[in-house]
Amino acid sequence: MKFEVENIKCGGCASSIRKGLMQVEGVESAEVDVENGAVEVTAPESATDAIREKLAHMGYPEVGSVSGLRSAGARAKSFASCAVGRMSGDK
């Protein structure tokens, strides 16, 4: 399944997203397309809500799903996730 998400900026973001999604029950793989702001996940349909929640919690909500202060909060979370991904060395 494919998710178009906000706030993906670099390989650090991609690394954090992959690691975070692999913690969701049922997720077999997660690939991130930084350039297009897309996340491709191999998982059963029953995991869709958990995947969306995990992405939003990490600061990468689906495009159009948040606005106003929630959008600013998501952006701030994505900066933290990005930094963690960069520090892990997986780019």
C-alpha positions in Angstrom: 0.0 0.0 0.0 1.2 3.5 -0.8 1.0 6.6 1.4 1.7 10.2 0.3 3.0 12.0 3.3 4.2 15.4 4.4 7.6 16.5 5.7 10.0 14.0 4.1 13.1 16.0 3.5 16.1 13.6 3.3 17.6 10.2 3.9 17.5 10.8 7.6 13.7 11.1 7.4 13.5 8.0 5.2 15.6 6.0 7.7 13.4 7.0 10.6 10.3 6.2 8.7 11.5 2.7 7.7 12.6 1.9 11.3 9.4 3.2 12.8 7.1 1.3 10.4 9.0 -1.9 10.9 7.8 -1.8 14.5 4.2 -1.9 13.4 2.7 -5.3 13.7 2.2 -6.9 10.3 4.6 -4.7 8.4 6.9 -6.8 6.2 8.7 -3.9 4.4 8.7 -0.2 4.1 10.3 1.8 1.2 10.5 5.6 1.2 10.6 7.8 -1.9 12.1 11.0 -0.5 11.7 13.0 -3.8 8.0 12.2 -4.2 7.0 12.2 -0.5 5.7 8.6 -0.7 6.0 5.6 1.5 5.3 2.1 0.1 4.5 -0.5 2.7 4.0 -4.2 2.4 1.5 -5.2 5.1 -2.0 -6.6 5.4 -4.9 -4.2 5.0 -5.7 -4.7 8.7 -2.5 -2.7 9.5 -3.5 0.4 7.5 -4.8 2.4 10.5 -1.8 1.5 12.6 0.6 2.6 9.8 -1.2 5.9 9.4 -1.0 6.5 13.1 2.7 5.7 13.3 3.5 8.0 10.4 1.5 10.8 12.0 3.1 10.2 15.4 6.6 10.4 13.8 5.7 13.7 12.1 4.9 12.4 8.6 1.1 12.6 8.3 -0.7 11.8 5.1 -1.0 14.7 2.7 -4.0 16.8 3.6 -4.8 15.0 6.9 -3.7 17.8 9.3 -3.8 21.6 9.2 -3.1 24.6 11.4 -1.4 23.9 14.7 -1.5 20.1 14.1 0.5 20.6 10.9 3.1 22.7 12.7 3.4 20.1 15.4 3.8 17.4 12.8 6.6 19.4 11.1 8.4 19.8 14.4 8.2 16.0 15.1 9.5 15.3 11.6 12.6 17.4 12.3 13.3 15.3 15.4 12.7 12.0 13.5 15.0 13.3 10.7 17.8 14.1 13.2 17.5 10.6 14.8 17.6 9.0 11.3 20.7 11.0 10.4 22.5 10.1 13.6 21.8 6.4 13.1 24.0 6.6 9.9 21.4 5.1 7.6 20.9 7.5 4.7 
